[in-house]
Amino acid sequence: MTYVEIVALCVAGFLAYFTWGTLQEVRRQTGASIDAANAAKISADVANATLLASRRPWVGVEVSLMADIEATEHKYSFKLKYTTRNYGTTPAVGVYIHPQHVLFTPGFDLDGTQRKICELGMNPAVFSMGGHDLFPTQVNETPYVFEISKKYVDISNEAFREFSVEDAIITSFNPFIFGCVTYRSTFDNTIHRTPFSFQLVRKDPKIVGNFLSFNTSLGTIPMQSIYVQPFISIGGIRPD
């Protein structure tokens, strides 16, 4: 090998090493750039979510009684009122209440049923049915009347008797009102949901703060003796 060839070989080796080093540096910088870009995107997403959360409507709902629970030979009549309020900073459009009422019985899947109601409310075809609009701090009251037949009460009690240890005579019942409120923001078409669930109970006349079930022997029940108790669902959906 001549001197020129040796020099050329050394130069080629140096260039190869330099090129390899350059590629490594490019890869390192490219990786750092990707990491920086990902971090910037995450920060931007968090900032955008925070901005939307602070500039969107938040609709809450409460349930209250409007009259005594009337008892006839065949049914009980309930007259309620849904009160929706916008706690957010922008208007809520198309606020729609999807209510349901049941008697609590063993094995009834309250969470699953409520989830289906909320999912149904997310359907654009259902959502476009109507509703009312709420500006920030605005309140709207919606009457709601439903009936529970005494035959339904008997079916509920029979279900409880099947789960009782003894052949007990059960004459009590527990009405539940639950469902979902759907609405959207004026800034986008995202449909938001507020699930709710309440239980109607009787105030114990002997013990303050204690509550009782309804009883078929009571007849018409005065509104003053009834408490609409929020029912906290552990496995249900959350407002979004």
C-alpha positions as CSV (number, residue, x, y, z in Angstrom):
1,M,0.0,0.0,0.0
2,T,1.4,3.3,-1.0
3,Y,1.6,6.4,1.1
4,V,-1.2,8.1,-0.9
5,E,-3.4,5.1,-0.4
6,I,-2.7,5.1,3.4
7,V,-3.6,8.8,3.6
8,A,-6.8,8.3,1.5
9,L,-7.8,5.4,3.8
10,C,-7.3,7.5,6.9
11,V,-9.3,10.4,5.4
12,A,-12.1,8.0,4.4
13,G,-12.1,6.5,7.9
14,F,-12.2,10.0,9.4
15,L,-15.1,11.0,7.2
16,A,-17.0,7.9,8.0
17,Y,-16.5,8.5,11.8
18,F,-17.5,12.2,11.3
19,T,-20.6,11.2,9.3
20,W,-21.6,8.6,12.0
21,G,-21.1,11.2,14.7
22,T,-23.2,13.7,12.8
23,L,-26.0,11.2,12.3
24,Q,-26.0,10.4,16.0
25,E,-26.2,14.0,16.8
26,V,-29.0,14.5,14.3
27,R,-30.9,11.6,15.8
28,R,-30.4,12.9,19.3
29,Q,-31.6,16.4,18.3
30,T,-34.5,14.9,16.4
31,G,-35.5,12.9,19.4
32,A,-35.2,15.9,21.6
33,S,-37.3,17.9,19.1
34,I,-40.0,15.2,19.1
35,D,-40.0,15.2,22.9
36,A,-40.2,19.0,23.0
37,A,-43.0,18.9,20.4
38,N,-45.0,16.3,22.4
39,A,-44.5,18.2,25.6
40,A,-45.7,21.4,23.9
41,K,-48.8,19.6,22.5
42,I,-49.6,18.2,25.9
43,S,-49.3,21.7,27.4
44,A,-51.4,23.2,24.7
45,D,-54.1,20.5,25.2
46,V,-54.2,21.1,28.9
47,A,-54.4,24.9,28.4
48,N,-57.2,24.4,25.8
49,A,-59.1,22.0,28.1
50,T,-58.7,24.4,31.0
51,L,-60.0,27.3,28.9
52,L,-63.0,25.3,27.7
53,A,-63.8,24.2,31.3
54,S,-63.7,27.8,32.5
55,R,-65.8,29.1,29.5
56,R,-68.5,26.5,29.2
57,P,-71.9,25.9,30.7
58,W,-72.4,23.6,33.7
59,V,-76.0,22.6,34.3
60,G,-77.1,21.2,37.6
61,V,-80.6,19.8,38.5
62,E,-82.7,19.5,41.6
63,V,-86.0,17.7,42.3
64,S,-88.7,18.9,44.7
65,L,-92.3,18.1,45.4
66,M,-95.1,20.4,44.4
67,A,-98.0,18.7,46.2
68,D,-99.0,15.8,48.5
69,I,-98.6,12.3,47.3
70,E,-102.2,11.4,46.5
71,A,-103.4,7.9,47.0
72,T,-106.5,6.4,45.4
73,E,-107.8,2.9,45.2
74,H,-105.5,1.9,42.3
75,K,-102.6,4.3,42.2
76,Y,-100.3,7.0,43.8
77,S,-99.9,10.3,42.1
78,F,-96.7,12.4,42.3
79,K,-96.3,16.0,41.3
80,L,-92.7,17.1,41.1
81,K,-90.6,20.0,39.8
82,Y,-87.2,19.8,38.1
83,T,-85.1,22.9,38.7
84,T,-82.2,23.4,36.3
85,R,-79.5,26.0,36.8
86,N,-76.6,27.1,34.7
87,Y,-73.5,27.3,37.0
88,G,-71.2,28.0,34.1
89,T,-70.0,31.2,32.4
90,T,-71.6,30.7,29.0
91,P,-75.1,29.9,27.8
92,A,-76.4,26.3,27.8
93,V,-78.3,25.4,24.6
94,G,-81.1,22.8,24.3
95,V,-81.3,21.8,28.0
96,Y,-83.4,18.6,28.0
97,I,-84.4,16.5,30.9
98,H,-84.6,12.7,30.4
99,P,-86.5,11.5,33.5
100,Q,-87.3,8.0,34.7
101,H,-89.0,6.7,37.9
102,V,-89.0,3.2,39.4
103,L,-89.7,1.4,42.6
104,F,-86.5,0.0,44.0
105,T,-86.4,-3.8,43.9
106,P,-83.6,-6.4,44.5
107,G,-81.4,-6.8,41.4
108,F,-82.5,-3.6,39.7
109,D,-79.5,-2.0,37.9
110,L,-79.9,1.7,38.6
111,D,-76.4,2.6,37.3
112,G,-76.9,0.6,34.0
113,T,-80.3,2.0,33.4
114,Q,-79.2,5.6,34.0
115,R,-76.2,5.0,31.7
116,K,-78.5,3.9,28.9
117,I,-80.7,7.0,29.4
118,C,-77.6,9.3,29.2
119,E,-76.4,7.5,26.1
120,L,-79.8,7.9,24.5
121,G,-79.7,11.6,25.3
122,M,-76.4,11.9,23.4
123,N,-78.1,10.8,20.2
124,P,-78.4,13.9,17.9
125,A,-81.9,12.8,16.9
126,V,-83.1,12.7,20.5
127,F,-81.2,15.8,21.4
128,S,-82.8,17.8,18.7
129,M,-86.3,17.2,20.2
130,G,-86.2,20.5,22.0
131,G,-85.5,21.8,25.5
132,H,-84.8,25.2,26.9
133,D,-81.8,27.5,27.0
134,L,-80.1,28.7,30.1
135,F,-77.9,31.8,30.4
136,P,-75.3,31.9,33.2
137,T,-77.0,31.8,36.7
138,Q,-80.4,31.4,35.0
139,V,-82.9,29.0,36.5
140,N,-85.7,27.1,34.8
141,E,-88.5,25.1,36.5
142,T,-90.1,22.1,34.7
143,P,-93.2,20.4,36.2
144,Y,-93.2,16.6,36.1
145,V,-96.2,14.4,37.0
146,F,-96.1,10.6,37.2
147,E,-98.1,7.8,38.7
148,I,-97.3,4.5,40.3
149,S,-100.0,1.8,40.3
150,K,-100.7,-0.3,43.4
151,K,-100.2,-3.3,41.2
152,Y,-96.6,-2.2,40.6
153,V,-96.2,-1.8,44.4
154,D,-97.4,-5.3,44.9
155,I,-94.9,-6.6,42.3
156,S,-92.1,-4.7,44.0
157,N,-93.1,-6.1,47.4
158,E,-93.3,-9.6,46.0
159,A,-89.7,-9.3,44.8
160,F,-88.6,-8.3,48.3
161,R,-90.4,-11.2,49.8
162,E,-88.5,-13.6,47.6
163,F,-85.3,-12.2,49.2
164,S,-86.5,-12.2,52.8
165,V,-85.4,-14.8,55.2
166,E,-88.8,-15.2,56.6
167,D,-92.2,-15.1,54.9
168,A,-92.6,-11.5,55.9
169,I,-95.5,-9.3,55.0
170,I,-94.0,-6.3,53.2
171,T,-96.2,-3.2,52.6
172,S,-93.5,-0.6,52.0
173,F,-92.1,0.9,48.8
174,N,-89.3,3.2,47.8
175,P,-89.8,5.5,44.7
176,F,-86.6,6.5,42.8
177,I,-86.4,9.4,40.4
178,F,-83.4,9.4,38.1
179,G,-82.2,10.2,34.7
180,C,-80.0,12.6,32.8
181,V,-79.9,16.2,31.7
182,T,-78.3,16.9,28.3
183,Y,-77.2,20.2,26.8
184,R,-74.5,21.8,24.7
185,S,-72.3,24.9,24.6
186,T,-72.7,27.7,22.2
187,F,-69.0,27.3,21.2
188,D,-69.2,23.8,19.9
189,N,-71.6,20.9,19.3
190,T,-70.4,18.8,22.2
191,I,-73.3,17.4,24.1
192,H,-72.8,17.5,27.9
193,R,-74.5,15.4,30.5
194,T,-75.6,15.8,34.1
195,P,-76.9,12.5,35.6
196,F,-79.2,12.7,38.6
197,S,-80.8,10.3,41.0
198,F,-83.1,11.0,44.0
199,Q,-85.1,8.8,46.4
200,L,-88.4,9.9,48.0
201,V,-88.5,9.0,51.7
202,R,-90.7,9.9,54.7
203,K,-89.4,11.9,57.6
204,D,-89.5,9.9,60.8
205,P,-91.9,11.8,63.1
206,K,-90.1,10.3,66.2
207,I,-86.4,10.7,65.3
208,V,-85.1,13.9,63.6
209,G,-82.8,13.1,60.7
210,N,-84.2,9.5,60.3
211,F,-86.1,8.5,57.2
212,L,-88.6,5.8,56.4
213,S,-90.1,4.0,53.4
214,F,-93.6,4.7,52.2
215,N,-96.3,2.4,53.4
216,T,-99.4,1.2,51.5
217,S,-101.5,1.8,54.7
218,L,-100.8,5.5,54.9
219,G,-103.1,6.8,52.1
220,T,-102.4,10.3,50.9
221,I,-99.0,11.5,52.3
222,P,-98.6,15.2,53.1
223,M,-95.8,17.0,51.2
224,Q,-94.4,18.4,54.5
225,S,-93.5,14.8,55.7
226,I,-91.6,13.9,52.5
227,Y,-87.9,14.4,51.8
228,V,-86.3,14.2,48.4
229,Q,-83.0,12.6,49.2
230,P,-80.1,12.7,46.7
231,F,-79.0,9.2,45.9
232,I,-75.2,8.9,45.4
233,S,-74.4,6.3,42.8
234,I,-70.9,4.9,43.1
235,G,-70.8,3.0,39.8
236,G,-72.7,5.5,37.7
237,I,-71.5,8.0,35.1
238,R,-70.2,11.4,36.1
239,P,-71.1,14.9,34.7
240,D,-69.2,15.8,31.6
